Every structure is written in structure tokens, then in C-alpha cells.
Amino acid sequence: MIPKVTIVVPIYRVENYLSQCVDSLLAQTLPEIEIILVDDGSPDKCPEIADHYAQKDSRVKVIHQKNAGLGPARNTGIQAASGEYIGFVDSDDWARPEMFQRLYEAAVRSNADIVVSGHCDIVNGIAVLTKQHPLAGTTLTSHKEIMEVRKQLFGHSPDDHQVVAFPMSVWISLYRKKMILDNQILFRNILSEDTIFNLDVYRYADVITFTGDTDYCYRKEGQTSITQTFSADKQKKYVDFLLLLKEKTREESDSECALRAKRMTIDYHRLYAGILDRTGESFSKKTQYLKAFAEDSRVRSCWQGYPIETLPIKQRLFHKALMNKHYGAALLMNRLRRKLKNKG
């Protein structure tokens, strides 16, 4: 059997969640699937759990490798995939039974190179928020139409007062494997690797269709990505991503991409402050980290020239606090915003 869909699952330190993830994939209503579990040097019981599933079901394949990171683990899965389309599922999440059948059928109907859906945020087993894709029901059939969507992946435009980012996660999508391989598209080992991957892969798509489905279940609780301490290495990852995004704009003929990337850099200052605020570092240490990030000349080069007055009011006040070196005030402003958002 040649699989219609290969599902790539990178695995690292998720022994409490892995079984629910894999069980959800084995329960898919699309029978012609291949599940590739990439053990990225996980130090817990994940390798044994993965091998157990491979012994039980021939649709499951396991690849063990030294720890290399999320992007490289996904690349390993891509190279081993035999399906017509490739999907990605994070190992602490899961999919409802109809997810990949719906995505595959949508791809066949439109002869799409990429199919994109929505998802649900799950907390303690309960769907707390259902997020349908903003382009649900739309099919793009020209490179001009696709370019308008690619521009949104670079960030918001100055006349866009939205602060919610355009959906960029790869786990809500199916991708034609031939398109990925023919154009040698790989994940980068970098922060926000999904954004960079989609910027690359959307460039080569002839047809992209967006569905109204929300079958992907994104686990919001129990995350280990935010630790109690911060480090210069984490700061470097933010800087590297923003520099790469800036570099990507040089490949584009539309100057609006560069402007949007500048807005993305400004957005990431608030994201960075939010990550800092949720660590166990002292307030003084947090302000030091925020100061180092905001005053980094490389980061400043990524947003300089953006029309600050076009920003939404809360974001404008936050960014001006940074520009005026009021880092403590910026952190407190961001904390208040988060508390008000949680209450709402």
C-alpha cells in the first residue's frame, strides 16, 4: 500500500502525552496513512513507547537519532516519507479521527499542493477555544493570490490594527511531498521554524485551499517550553529568527514584505517581554534581558524605519517605552495587558 498521507511526529520528552498522540493517529478514518515517529534523542521512555507502537502496527515507523532539534527531526521524517502528502503533528498534541481524511479529500478536490485548516486549544481535555482559519472556504489558484497570503506570513501591514498573528503552524496543514522534495525545502533549526518553512513552501505552491475544519487538538496545559530561568542562548534564538526574516525579505520583489517584517520584529518585542515575565527571574534580571534585546543593534536594524504611529495604541505605547529605555515600565505594561486578557 502506498500511503496517501505520511504523518511526521518528532518526539522529545513527552512520555506522558505520546500514547494519546499516536493512538489518535492510529484511529484516523483515512486508512492509507503512514506514521513516522522520529525519536530525537529523547532521554525518557519515549523511544521504548515508540518502538512498542511500531511492533503493534505496520503503519508506524520509528527513527531514532541524536538530539538535533524540532526542525531537523521533521526533516528526517520528510526524507523517510512515502506518502503523497505530508502532515506534521507535535507529540504532545493529538488529532480527531476525521482530520487527515478531511484534509486529504480537500486536497484531491482542489488538486491542492497545500491544504490548511484550523485547530482547537485544549486545556485539561476540554476545548476552550476553537480557531477556524481566517481564510476558511477559500482556494487560491494563482501565484498573485498566494503572494497576498505569503505577505501575511511576514507580519501585519501598517494599516492592519489586528494584533493576532496570521496562522503559521505547520500542524494544521497537508503538503504535497513532491513539491517539498523537488524544491529542496527543509526546516531550519531556528525559532519559529514553521513561519520560515511556510514562507518557503508557499512560494512553490500552485494551489492552496483552506478548510473550515478544526480537528487538530493543541494542548495548552502542561507545556515545558517556558522554564524558570532565561539565558543568553534563548535571546540569541530570537535575534537569529528576526535576522533571517529580514534576510528573507531581500528575496521578495514586493517591498511590502520588508515593511511587514519590521512590524513582526516589533511584535516580537512584546512576545519576548511576555516570555521573560513568565520566568522565575528577578524583576531586575528581566529588565536587563529586555534591555539587551531592545538595544541590540541587529534587532534595531530589523524594525528601524517602521511608521510607529500606525501601531495599535497599546503596542505603540509599549514600543515607545522601549525606545525611551523604560524597560521596567514596558514589562509592567505587558503584564497588565496579559492579566486583563486572561480576565476577559
C-alpha positions in Angstrom: 0.0 0.0 0.0 1.3 3.4 -1.0 0.2 5.8 1.8 -2.0 8.8 0.8 -0.6 10.7 3.8 2.5 10.5 5.9 2.3 11.9 9.4 5.6 13.0 10.9 5.8 13.2 14.7 9.0 14.5 16.2 9.5 13.1 19.8 11.3 14.6 22.7 10.5 14.3 26.4 6.8 13.7 26.0 6.3 10.3 27.6 3.2 11.4 29.4 1.5 12.5 26.2 2.9 10.3 23.4 0.4 7.5 23.7 -2.6 9.8 23.3 -1.0 11.4 20.3 -0.2 8.1 18.5 -3.5 6.5 19.4 -5.3 9.4 17.8 -3.3 8.9 14.6 -4.0 5.1 14.5 -7.7 5.9 14.9 -7.8 8.1 11.8 -10.7 7.3 9.4 -8.2 7.6 6.4 -6.8 4.1 6.3 -3.9 4.7 3.9 -1.6 6.5 6.3 2.0 6.2 7.4 3.1 7.4 10.8 6.8 8.2 11.2 7.8 8.7 14.8 11.2 10.5 15.0 12.8 9.9 18.3 15.1 13.0 18.6 17.3 11.5 21.3 14.6 11.6 23.9 16.1 10.8 27.3 12.8 9.4 28.8 10.7 6.4 27.9 9.6 7.8 24.6 12.0 5.5 22.5 10.5 2.4 24.1 6.9 3.6 23.7 7.5 4.4 20.0 9.1 1.0 19.3 6.1 -0.7 21.0 3.7 1.0 18.6 5.9 0.0 15.6 5.7 -3.6 16.8 1.9 -3.5 17.1 1.0 -1.7 13.8 2.8 -1.8 10.5 1.7 1.7 9.7 4.1 3.0 12.3 7.8 3.5 11.6 10.3 4.7 14.2 13.6 6.5 13.5 16.0 7.0 16.4 18.5 9.8 16.1 20.8 12.0 18.3 19.1 15.1 19.6 19.1 17.8 16.8 16.0 19.9 17.5 12.4 20.1 16.2 13.2 21.3 12.6 15.9 18.6 11.9 13.7 15.9 13.4 10.9 16.9 11.0 13.4 16.9 8.1 14.3 13.3 9.0 10.6 12.4 8.7 10.3 14.2 5.4 13.2 12.2 3.9 11.7 8.9 5.0 8.1 9.7 4.0 6.5 7.6 1.2 3.0 9.3 1.3 1.6 11.6 -1.4 1.1 14.3 1.2 2.9 15.0 4.4 1.4 16.3 7.7 3.0 17.2 11.0 1.7 16.5 14.5 3.5 17.6 17.6 3.9 14.7 20.0 2.1 16.4 22.9 -1.0 17.1 20.8 -3.5 14.9 19.0 -5.9 14.8 16.1 -9.6 14.0 15.9 -10.3 10.9 13.8 -11.5 12.6 10.7 -8.7 15.2 10.4 -6.5 13.6 7.8 -9.3 12.2 5.7 -10.9 15.7 5.5 -7.6 17.3 4.6 -6.7 14.7 2.0 -10.2 14.8 0.4 -9.9 18.6 0.2 -6.5 18.3 -1.4 -7.9 15.9 -4.0 -11.0 18.0 -4.8 -8.9 21.1 -5.5 -5.7 19.3 -6.7 -4.0 21.4 -4.0 -0.4 21.5 -3.2 -1.2 22.7 0.4 -4.4 22.3 2.4 -4.8 24.4 5.6 -7.3 24.0 8.4 -7.9 25.4 11.9 -7.5 23.9 15.3 -8.8 23.8 18.9 -7.0 24.9 22.0 -7.3 22.2 24.7 -6.9 22.7 28.5 -7.4 19.6 30.7 -9.1 17.7 28.0 -11.6 20.5 27.2 -11.7 22.6 24.1 -11.5 26.1 25.4 -11.2 27.8 22.1 -12.0 26.8 18.5 -9.9 28.7 15.9 -11.2 28.4 12.4 -8.7 29.6 9.8 -9.5 33.2 8.7 -9.4 32.1 5.0 -11.7 29.0 5.6 -13.6 28.2 2.4 -11.1 29.9 0.1 -9.0 28.3 -2.6 -6.1 30.2 -4.2 -5.2 29.2 -7.7 -2.8 31.9 -8.9 0.7 33.0 -7.7 -0.7 36.5 -7.3 -3.4 35.3 -4.8 -0.9 33.2 -3.0 1.6 36.1 -2.7 -1.1 38.1 -0.9 -1.2 35.3 1.7 2.6 34.9 1.9 2.8 38.6 2.7 0.7 38.0 5.8 3.3 35.4 6.9 5.8 38.2 7.1 3.6 40.1 9.5 0.9 42.7 9.7 0.7 45.7 7.4 0.7 49.2 8.8 -3.0 49.7 8.1 -3.8 46.4 9.9 -4.8 47.1 13.5 -5.1 43.4 14.4 -2.6 42.1 16.9 -3.3 38.4 16.5 -0.8 36.7 14.2 -1.8 35.0 10.9 -1.8 31.2 11.5 1.6 29.9 10.7 1.8 26.5 12.3 2.6 23.5 10.0 0.5 21.1 12.1 -2.8 22.5 10.6 -1.7 21.6 7.1 -1.0 19.0 4.5 1.8 19.5 2.0 2.4 17.7 -1.3 5.6 15.7 -0.8 6.8 16.1 -4.4 6.6 19.9 -4.1 8.8 19.8 -0.9 11.4 17.4 -2.3 11.6 18.9 -5.8 12.3 22.4 -4.3 14.6 21.0 -1.6 12.6 22.7 1.2 13.7 21.9 4.7 13.0 23.2 8.2 15.6 25.4 9.7 16.9 24.7 13.3 15.6 28.1 14.4 12.9 29.8 16.5 9.6 30.0 14.6 10.7 27.4 12.1 7.1 27.0 10.9 7.0 30.6 9.7 10.2 30.2 7.7 9.1 26.8 6.3 5.7 28.2 5.1 7.3 31.2 3.6 9.5 28.9 1.5 6.8 26.3 0.6 4.0 28.7 -0.2 6.4 30.2 -2.9 6.2 27.0 -4.9 2.6 26.1 -4.5 0.2 26.4 -7.5 -3.0 25.8 -5.5 -3.7 26.3 -1.8 -7.1 25.5 -0.2 -8.3 26.5 3.2 -10.9 24.4 5.0 -13.3 25.2 7.9 -12.2 22.1 9.8 -10.8 22.4 13.3 -9.7 18.8 14.0 -6.2 19.5 15.4 -6.1 19.5 19.2 -3.4 21.8 20.5 -2.5 21.1 24.2 -2.3 24.4 26.1 -1.6 23.0 29.6 1.5 21.3 30.9 3.9 22.9 28.5 7.6 22.8 29.3 8.8 25.3 26.8 8.9 28.2 29.3 11.3 27.4 32.0 12.1 29.1 35.3 15.3 30.7 34.0 16.3 32.6 31.0 19.6 32.7 29.1 21.6 34.5 26.5 21.2 31.5 24.3 17.4 32.0 24.2 17.9 35.6 23.4 20.2 34.6 20.5 17.4 32.4 19.1 15.1 35.4 18.9 17.7 37.6 17.3 18.6 34.9 14.7 15.0 34.5 13.7 14.5 38.2 13.2 17.7 38.5 11.2 16.6 35.5 9.0 13.2 37.1 8.4 14.9 40.3 7.4 17.1 38.4 5.0 14.1 36.6 3.5 12.5 40.0 2.5 15.5 40.6 0.3 14.3 37.7 -1.9 11.0 39.4 -2.5 10.1 41.8 -5.3 7.2 43.3 -3.2 8.6 45.9 -0.8 5.6 45.5 1.5 7.2 42.3 2.7 10.1 44.2 4.3 7.6 46.6 6.0 5.6 43.7 7.4 8.8 42.1 8.7 9.6 45.3 10.5 6.2 45.1 12.2 6.9 41.4 13.0 10.1 42.5 14.8 8.1 45.0 16.9 5.5 42.3 17.7 8.3 40.0 18.8 9.5 42.6 21.4 6.2 42.1 23.2 6.4 38.3 22.8 9.9 38.4 24.2 8.8 40.5 27.2 5.9 38.1 27.8 8.3 35.1 27.8 10.6 36.9 30.2 7.8 37.9 32.6 6.7 34.2 33.0 10.1 33.1 34.1 11.3 32.9 37.7 14.0 35.5 37.2 14.1 38.6 39.4 12.4 41.8 38.0 15.8 43.4 37.8 17.2 40.5 35.8 14.2 40.6 33.5 14.7 44.3 32.8 18.4 43.5 32.0 17.4 40.9 29.4 14.8 43.1 27.9 17.3 46.0 27.7 19.9 43.8 26.0 17.4 42.6 23.4 15.9 46.1 22.7 19.2 47.8 22.4 20.8 45.1 20.2 21.8 47.0 17.1 21.0 44.0 14.9 17.4 43.8 16.3 17.0 47.6 15.9 18.1 47.3 12.3 15.2 44.9 11.8 12.5 47.5 12.7 14.0 50.9 12.1 12.1 52.9 9.6 8.7 51.5 10.5 6.0 54.1 10.9 5.5 53.7 14.7 2.4 56.0 14.8 0.4 53.4 12.8 0.7 50.8 15.5 -2.3 49.9 17.6 -2.3 52.2 20.7 -1.3 49.6 23.3 1.5 48.3 21.1 2.6 51.8 20.3 2.8 52.7 24.0 4.8 49.6 24.8 7.2 50.1 21.9 7.7 53.8 22.8 8.5 52.7 26.4 11.3 50.5 24.9 12.5 53.3 22.7 12.7 55.6 25.7 14.6 52.9 27.7 11.8 52.5 30.2 12.2 48.7 30.4 10.6 48.1 33.8 7.6 50.1 32.7 7.4 48.1 29.5 7.4 44.8 31.5 4.7 46.0 33.8 2.6 47.3 30.9 2.9 43.9 29.2 2.0 42.1 32.5 -1.1 44.2 32.9 -2.2 43.6 29.4 -1.8 39.8 29.9 -3.8 39.9 33.1 -6.6 41.9 31.5 -6.6 39.5 28.6 -6.9 36.5 30.9 -9.8 38.0 32.8 -11.6 38.7 29.5 
